[in-house]
Amino acid sequence: MSIKAIILAAGKGSRLGNLTKETPKCLLEIPEKKIKIIDWQIKFLRKNKIKDILVVTGFESNKIRSYLKNEVRYKYFANYNNSNNLMTMHSIKEEFNESFICIFSDLIFEEKILKLLIKKKGDIIPVIDKTKSMPGTMRIKTYTKKLKDIGSHIPASKGDGNFIGMCKFSKKGSLLLKKELEKINENNKDYYTLAIKNLIKKKVFIDFLDISDLFWQEIDDVNDYKKLKTNIKFLK
């Protein structure tokens, strides 16, 4: 089965302060690994035979392009400074015509997570961690075998877990996502998970992959980056 990857790397990462004042989050170096976050992601994508990788840029786009050169494809999202990734995804909806995996560009993960996701059957498969329901993140609610709700509107105290920032769409799932995004004209505050939430309301079955026993970490702020230094032993 042919599958491509889309890495969302348009945001400014302002919560990281001086670390990302002039540098996109994806170009931050993983402590002691001597490798940048986006290198980590691309390494595993290539290792798992995903050849077509699209990086959606915005903030300091030229630095990402200069660094990765012709290793990937690019799309530039001009309104990165005024919106979250819902509109970023809206801007590339013509890409949603085949199976793909979408990854937040600040996500560090074990390779096994990607391997499990590639193997898992389903039309829309968000990767979740049921051991965590953290503030300042995308929480989820679940039934036994399907997703019940997703979004930052879910209080951390009532979440059944966290969306980690990775999701697989089959060809059918990508077309469902595209159709939902086409109904949204302007929404600069939300994340693309709003489209998944709307599909749940329409009784579309949304599966999930729970990776509670595996390592992942999003780098949203300075504390996350500091915490990564202590968690480095989990990265293989």
Backbone torsions as a table, in degrees:
resi	resn	phi	psi	omega
1	MET	NA	127.4	178.0
2	SER	-77.1	133.4	179.6
3	ILE	-143.8	142.6	176.9
4	LYS	-116.4	172.2	178.6
5	ALA	-123.5	142.2	174.4
6	ILE	-122.4	120.8	178.6
7	ILE	-106.9	120.4	-178.3
8	LEU	-87.7	106.0	-173.7
9	ALA	-129.5	34.0	-175.2
10	ALA	-89.6	-23.0	-170.5
11	GLY	-70.8	163.9	-177.5
12	LYS	-85.2	-25.3	-178.1
13	GLY	64.2	40.5	-173.1
14	SER	-64.2	-23.6	-179.5
15	ARG	-71.1	-8.3	177.7
16	LEU	-92.7	4.8	174.0
17	GLY	58.6	-131.5	-175.5
18	ASN	-65.6	-22.0	-179.6
19	LEU	-60.7	-32.6	-177.7
20	THR	-121.3	23.1	179.5
21	LYS	-60.2	-38.8	179.7
22	GLU	-129.8	11.8	-175.1
23	THR	-133.0	128.2	174.9
24	PRO	-61.7	147.3	-178.8
25	LYS	-53.7	-39.3	-174.7
26	CYS	-65.2	-16.1	179.5
27	LEU	-96.9	6.0	173.2
28	LEU	-69.3	144.0	-179.6
29	GLU	-86.3	136.6	174.8
30	ILE	-73.4	122.6	-175.7
31	PRO	-52.0	132.2	174.8
32	GLU	69.8	-7.9	179.8
33	LYS	-94.5	-14.9	-179.8
34	LYS	55.1	40.0	179.8
35	ILE	-146.2	141.4	-179.6
36	LYS	-82.1	158.8	-176.3
37	ILE	-55.9	-45.5	-176.7
38	ILE	-69.3	-29.2	174.3
39	ASP	-64.2	-41.0	179.0
40	TRP	-58.9	-46.4	-179.8
41	GLN	-64.9	-49.3	-176.7
42	ILE	-64.5	-36.7	178.9
43	LYS	-56.1	-46.1	-177.8
44	PHE	-74.9	-34.5	176.8
45	LEU	-62.0	-47.5	179.2
46	ARG	-63.7	-41.7	-179.0
47	LYS	-61.2	-29.7	-179.7
48	ASN	-100.4	25.7	169.0
49	LYS	65.3	28.4	173.0
50	ILE	-94.5	107.3	-172.9
51	LYS	-90.4	-36.5	-176.3
52	ASP	-91.4	107.6	-179.5
53	ILE	-121.6	121.2	177.2
54	LEU	-106.5	124.6	175.8
55	VAL	-107.3	120.9	178.9
56	VAL	-92.7	115.7	-175.0
57	THR	-106.4	167.6	177.0
58	GLY	-160.2	-90.0	178.0
59	PHE	-59.8	128.7	179.0
60	GLU	48.2	44.3	-178.1
61	SER	-54.3	-40.7	-176.4
62	ASN	-62.2	-31.2	179.9
63	LYS	-68.9	-38.7	177.7
64	ILE	-66.5	-45.0	-178.5
65	ARG	-65.6	-39.8	179.3
66	SER	-66.0	-33.6	-178.1
67	TYR	-77.0	-48.0	-176.1
68	LEU	-85.2	-21.5	179.7
69	LYS	52.8	-126.9	-174.9
70	ASN	-94.1	16.8	-177.7
71	GLU	-70.5	-24.7	-176.6
72	VAL	-139.2	173.0	169.1
73	ARG	-92.4	161.9	-179.1
74	TYR	-133.0	148.5	164.7
75	LYS	-134.9	136.7	-178.4
76	TYR	-102.2	130.1	177.1
77	PHE	-108.2	106.5	-170.9
78	ALA	-69.2	-29.6	-174.0
79	ASN	-92.1	28.4	-176.2
80	TYR	-59.6	-28.4	-174.7
81	ASN	-76.9	-14.8	-173.6
82	ASN	-121.7	9.9	-176.9
83	SER	-151.0	162.0	173.2
84	ASN	-91.9	-172.9	-167.6
85	ASN	-78.3	-0.8	172.1
86	LEU	-59.9	-47.8	-179.1
87	MET	-75.0	-26.2	173.1
88	THR	-61.4	-46.9	178.6
89	MET	-66.4	-37.8	177.7
90	HIS	-58.0	-37.2	-175.8
91	SER	-72.7	-15.8	-178.9
92	ILE	-118.6	22.0	-173.8
93	LYS	-62.4	-17.5	176.2
94	GLU	-67.9	-15.2	177.5
95	GLU	-77.6	-14.8	-172.1
96	PHE	-88.1	70.6	-179.5
97	ASN	-131.6	8.5	178.0
98	GLU	-157.9	174.0	-178.9
99	SER	-65.1	137.1	177.3
100	PHE	-152.2	159.8	174.1
101	ILE	-113.5	127.5	178.9
102	CYS	-104.0	131.6	-176.9
103	ILE	-131.5	133.3	170.5
104	PHE	-69.3	139.3	-172.0
105	SER	-75.7	-5.1	178.3
106	ASP	-105.3	17.5	-175.8
107	LEU	-97.0	126.7	173.5
108	ILE	-109.8	133.3	-172.6
109	PHE	-150.4	155.0	172.3
110	GLU	-68.8	146.3	179.3
111	GLU	-59.4	-33.1	-177.1
112	LYS	-58.7	-31.9	178.8
113	ILE	-61.1	-46.6	179.4
114	LEU	-64.3	-41.9	179.4
115	LYS	-60.3	-45.3	179.5
116	LEU	-64.0	-39.6	-178.9
117	LEU	-66.6	-42.2	179.2
118	ILE	-60.4	-39.2	-177.3
119	LYS	-75.3	-30.0	-172.5
120	LYS	-69.9	134.0	179.6
121	LYS	-87.3	143.3	178.2
122	GLY	153.4	162.5	-177.1
123	ASP	-87.6	-39.4	177.1
124	ILE	-136.7	116.4	-173.4
125	ILE	-129.6	90.5	172.6
126	PRO	-69.7	143.2	175.0
127	VAL	-91.2	126.8	-176.0
128	ILE	-128.4	163.2	175.4
129	ASP	-129.4	109.5	-176.6
130	LYS	-78.2	-4.4	178.7
131	THR	-88.7	-7.9	-177.5
132	LYS	-129.9	139.2	170.2
133	SER	-142.5	88.0	-166.5
134	MET	-105.0	145.3	173.7
135	PRO	-63.6	154.5	176.9
136	GLY	73.5	17.6	-178.1
137	THR	-133.8	-175.1	179.2
138	MET	-97.8	106.5	-179.2
139	ARG	-88.7	165.4	179.4
140	ILE	-134.5	157.6	168.3
141	LYS	-123.7	141.8	-176.6
142	THR	-130.2	153.0	159.3
143	TYR	-89.2	-170.2	-178.5
144	THR	-61.3	-45.8	-173.2
145	LYS	-126.3	12.0	177.8
146	LYS	-150.6	164.7	-178.9
147	LEU	-79.7	138.0	-179.6
148	LYS	-102.7	-34.9	-179.1
149	ASP	-164.7	158.0	179.2
150	ILE	-152.8	139.6	177.2
151	GLY	145.1	164.3	179.6
152	SER	-74.9	-8.8	177.7
153	HIS	-72.1	-16.5	178.7
154	ILE	-79.1	120.6	178.9
155	PRO	-60.0	142.8	-179.9
156	ALA	-57.2	-34.0	-178.5
157	SER	-70.4	-17.4	-177.6
158	LYS	-113.7	2.1	-179.9
159	GLY	-76.1	150.1	175.2
160	ASP	-93.1	0.1	-179.0
161	GLY	159.2	-169.6	-177.9
162	ASN	-121.6	140.3	165.4
163	PHE	-79.1	130.3	-172.3
164	ILE	-89.2	-11.2	-179.0
165	GLY	103.0	23.7	177.0
166	MET	-139.5	136.3	-177.4
167	CYS	-151.5	139.3	176.8
168	LYS	-107.7	139.6	177.0
169	PHE	-123.5	129.7	170.5
170	SER	-74.0	178.5	176.2
171	LYS	-59.5	-43.9	178.0
172	LYS	-63.1	-43.4	179.5
173	GLY	-63.7	-38.3	179.5
174	SER	-66.5	-35.9	177.9
175	LEU	-70.7	-35.1	174.7
176	LEU	-63.5	-43.2	178.4
177	LEU	-62.7	-45.5	-179.7
178	LYS	-59.3	-45.6	-179.3
179	LYS	-61.9	-38.6	179.7
180	GLU	-70.1	-40.0	179.8
181	LEU	-66.2	-32.5	-180.0
182	GLU	-66.1	-18.1	178.2
183	LYS	-85.3	-8.6	-178.1
184	ILE	-106.5	111.6	-177.5
185	ASN	-85.0	-57.0	-179.8
186	GLU	-138.6	116.8	175.1
187	ASN	-151.7	95.2	-173.2
188	ASN	-88.6	-3.8	-174.1
189	LYS	-100.8	-20.7	-170.6
190	ASP	-98.2	165.7	174.7
191	TYR	-97.7	162.8	-174.8
192	TYR	-66.0	-14.2	176.1
193	THR	-62.5	-16.3	174.4
194	LEU	-59.2	-38.1	178.4
195	ALA	-64.3	-38.1	177.2
196	ILE	-66.7	-42.4	177.3
197	LYS	-58.8	-43.2	179.9
198	ASN	-65.4	-35.8	177.4
199	LEU	-67.1	-36.9	175.8
200	ILE	-60.9	-43.2	179.0
201	LYS	-60.9	-27.3	-179.9
202	LYS	-90.4	12.7	176.0
203	LYS	70.8	21.1	172.5
204	VAL	-76.3	131.2	-179.6
205	PHE	-71.7	120.6	177.3
206	ILE	-115.3	109.7	178.2
207	ASP	-75.8	-176.5	172.0
208	PHE	-156.0	160.4	173.0
209	LEU	-117.5	114.9	179.2
210	ASP	-91.2	120.7	-177.9
211	ILE	-117.9	41.4	-172.9
212	SER	-56.2	-27.2	-176.9
213	ASP	-94.4	7.5	-176.6
214	LEU	-117.5	159.1	-175.5
215	PHE	-88.2	134.7	171.3
216	TRP	-152.7	155.9	174.2
217	GLN	-159.4	130.5	170.8
218	GLU	-90.1	144.9	179.4
219	ILE	-106.4	84.4	-177.7
220	ASP	-89.4	-34.5	-175.4
221	ASP	-145.0	-178.8	-176.4
222	VAL	-61.7	-38.7	179.5
223	ASN	-62.9	-38.3	176.8
224	ASP	-60.6	-42.6	-177.9
225	TYR	-67.2	-38.8	177.1
226	LYS	-66.5	-40.5	-179.6
227	LYS	-64.2	-33.9	180.0
228	LEU	-60.2	-34.0	-179.4
229	LYS	-63.2	-32.9	178.8
230	THR	-83.1	-22.3	-178.8
231	ASN	-94.2	4.8	-171.7
232	ILE	-60.1	-26.0	-178.3
233	LYS	-65.1	-19.0	-179.4
234	PHE	-82.5	-14.8	-177.6
235	LEU	-86.6	127.0	-176.0
236	LYS	-106.6	NA	NA
